[in-house]
């Protein structure tokens, strides 16, 4: 784009009637237009270099912001309504469309937020926005959101030459629980398993439910095999603890398959296929184990405790 075109574009954005905000990947504000200044009451020097948290009214929960951030970091557009706080202390309700900007690696570098002063969106539309990217049963990121997060992580790892790991998790003998105790109890077990998985990982790790009793975890910032082994054993031990569901004591376990980037391919499809294959190797050997099937050197991680007797113990809880 020639310089004159860039100047016209900058003037056009600044003259736009809708408030416009541009941030870096970190959330730091790099540009706002005049309409945004009028809406918020802040001048450009007061906002540039800060984060949009300055406008937080406290009306949105931590979970709300976490889901928003996870969506845009996956390279997906987020749309929803927020109550923002102006400089004078008053509040305004705005509909925001936040669009990620990608570089030639496909990595998110900036975000553009375009605001509309509309009335608060109804609960049904808010629920539809949430369900588009989250599992209805567990509230975890769904397959669509997870795959986009994984793709972003791979692009970032390629750009910065950093490793990442993918865990594919399947609940052992889950069909037996559904058959003996019913699907309602099985659903409660899936919710409880999701909670334990989430409690066992770091805040930077992403736990998702892909389908049925299949879960996945995206792990960044771990470059040592023993770190992954430690996390895998922590997950195995967490799920081995008995669950109490509808008056029944349920003992179950998980099978985990791990694939590594870039050791096992540079594409999302290759990493998923390798993790899935490794998980089935762990399950074929009796379950309650983790398998890391590296191309050059297969390493098997086993649970430190004895696997439960199976079919699953599902006896009435003591009074």
N, C-alpha and C positions, 0 to 999 in steps of 0.2 A: 504494500500500500504506500503510495507516495505521501510526502509530508502534508500537502494540502488536504488530502483525504483524511489523514489522521486528525488534523485540526478541525475539520468539519464534523467528524465523528465525535470528538471530545465536546464540541459545542452543542451538538445535538443531544448527547446524553445529559449534559448539564442543564439544557433547556427543557428536558422532558418533564411532563406534568407529574409523572409518578416518581416517588422517592426511589433512588437507586443507590445501592451500597456495593462496593467491591472489597473483598478481603483476600489476604494471602491464605495459603493452605492452613496455616497455624491459627487463623481467625483474626489476625491483626488487620485493622482497617487501613486500606491504602488510598481509597477514593470515595467520595460521596458527591451527589449533585445538590443543586440549590433546593430542590423540592424536599430532599431528605433533611437539610438544615431547617427549613420551615416547619416540617412535621415534628422534628425532635426538639427544636429550640437551641440546638448546639451549633456552633460555627465549625467550619472545616478544621481549623487548627485544634479545636477541642476534641475532635473525634479521630482524626487521622493518627495512627500509631496506637490507638486504643483497640479494645475488642467490643463487639456488640453487647457484651455483658453489662456495659455501662448503662444500657437502656432497659435492663431487666427489671420487670415490675414485681417479680416474686410470684406471679400468678401461675407460671408454668413449673411443673415438677422437674426434678433431676432426671427422671425416666423420660420425660418429654424431650429434653435437650439431648439425652443420650441417643434416643431413637432418631432424632433429626440428624445429629452428627454422623451416626453410623450410615444413614442413607446417603448423605452427600459425599462422605468419604468413599463410598462404594462407586462413585461416579454417576449416581442417579439424581434426578431432579426431585426436590422436596417441595410440597405445597401445603400450606396450612395457615391457621390463624393464631396470632399471638397478641397479648396485651402488653404494650411497651410503655415505659415510663419516660415522659418528656423532662427536659431540664427544669421546668418550673414545678415539677412534682406531680403534675397531672398525668393521666394515662390516655392512651388511644389504642383502639383495636384495629389491627391491620392484617390483611391477607398477604402472605409472602410466597413468592416463587423463588427458590434458591437453586441456581444452576451451577454445577461444577464446570470449570474450565480445564481442559487437558492439554498437556504438552505433546510433542511428537512421539514420546514414549508411551503415551496413553495414561500418564500419571497426573492426578489432580494437582494443580498448582494454585488456583484461585477459585473464588466463589463470587457469583453475581447474584445479588438479591434485589428483586423488584417488588415494591410494596404497593398495596392498594388499600385505601381507607374504606373497607366494607364492614358490614355488621358481622358479628361473630358467627362462624359457620356452625350449622346444627350438628348434634351428636352423631347422626347417621353418617354424614360426610366425613366427620373426624374418624369414625370407626373404620370406614372404607379406606381412608388413607393409611391407617395403621395396619389393617389386614392385608394390604397390598404387599407389604414387606415383612410381616411377622406371622408366626404360626398361631392359629386361633386357640389351640389347646394350651400350649406352654408359654406363649408370649415371647419365645425366642425368635431371632431372625429366621426367616424361612429360606427355602432353597434359592429363590430368586435373589434375595438380598445377599445371602452368603456367597453365591457364585460371583456376584459383582464385587464383593469385598475381596474375595480370593483373587480375582482378575486384577484389581487395583494393587493388591499386595505383590503379585508377581511382577507387574509393571514397575513398581517401585523397587523391588529387589533387583530387577535387571538393570535399572538406571543406577542404583547405588551399590551394586555388587554385594548384596547382603543375602544371607540365607533365610529361609522360612520353612516351617513344617506344617503338614496337614495331618490331622488325626481323623480317621473314619471309625465310628463307634457303633456297634450293634448290640442290643440287649439279648443275652443268651436265653433261649427257650421262652421267649415272650409269648409265643402262640399257646404254650401250655397254660400260662396264667389266664389268658383270655378264655380258653376252653373250659378251665376248671372254676374260675371265679367270676367270669363275665367281663364284657368289654368296658363297663363302667369302672370296674376296679382296675382294669388294665390302663384306662386313661388316667386314673389317679396316680398309678405307678409311674407312668411316663412323665407326669408333672413333677413328681417327687424326684425322679432321676434327673430331670432337667435342672432342678434346683441344686442338687448335690454336685452336678458337673460344674454349674456356674460358680458354686462356692469353692471349688477345688482349684480353679485356674486363676491366673493373674487378671487384673483389670484390663490389661492390654490385649488379652486373648479373646477371641470371638467364639462363642458356643452357639450352634444353630441346630435346629431339627430339620433334617432333609425330607424325611417321610417316615410314616409308620414308627418303628422303633429304631430308626437310624438317625444318629447325631453326627456332627462334625465339629472340629475345633481348629481354628486358624491360629497358628502360633508364630509370632515374629520376635526377633531379638534373642533367640536361643541358637547358639552355634556349637554347642557341645552335646555329644550323644548322651552323656550322663545326666545332663539337665532334662532331656526328654524322657530318659528312663525314670528319673525321680518323679516327674509329673505323671507319667503313665502309671507308676505304682501307686501314686496318691489317688488317682482316679479309680483304679481297680479296688483299692482298699475302701474308698468312700462308698462305692456301690455294693460292696460285700456286706456292709452293715445292714442288718434286717430292716425291712420296711413294715410299718403297721398300717394296713389298709382294710377298712370295714370290718374290724375285729379279727383280721387274719394277720399272722406273722409271715411275711413273704421274704424268702432268701433268694437272691438272684445275683447275676454277675454280668460283666460286659466283655466283649472281644474288641480289641483296638488294633487298627492297622495304621502305620505311620509312613508317609512319603516325605521326602526332603527335596527342597529346591536349592541348588540346581542339579543335585546328584541324580535325580530320577526324572529328568526332562524339564524343559522350559515352558511347557504349556499347561494350562489349567486342566485340560483333558487328560494329559499324561499323569499329572499328580493325583487326580481323582482316581484314575484307573489303578495306579500303583497302590494307593492307600486302601482301596476297596479289595484288591487282590491280597494284600498283606492281612487285612482284617479276616478274610475267609480262611487264610492259612492258620491264624490264631484260633478261629472257631473250629476248624477241622481237627485240630489237636486237642479239643476238649473245652475250649473257651476259657473264660476267666484269665486271659493272657493278652499280651501285646506282641505284635510282630512288626519288626522294622525290616523290610525287605529291600536293602540297598542293592544296587546293580552289581557292585564290586564285592561286597562282603555282607552277607546276610547276618543280621543280629537279632536274636530273639530275646524278648524281655518277658519274664514270667512273674506271675503274682507271688508275693512272698508268703502268702497263706494258702492253706488247702482250699480248693474250690468246693462249693457246696454240693451236697448230694442232689442229683437231678433225676427225675422231674422236680421242679421247685417245691420246696417245703412251703405249704400253705395251710398251716394248722391254726385252729382258733387261738386267739391270744389268751393268756392266763387272765383270770378274773382280777 
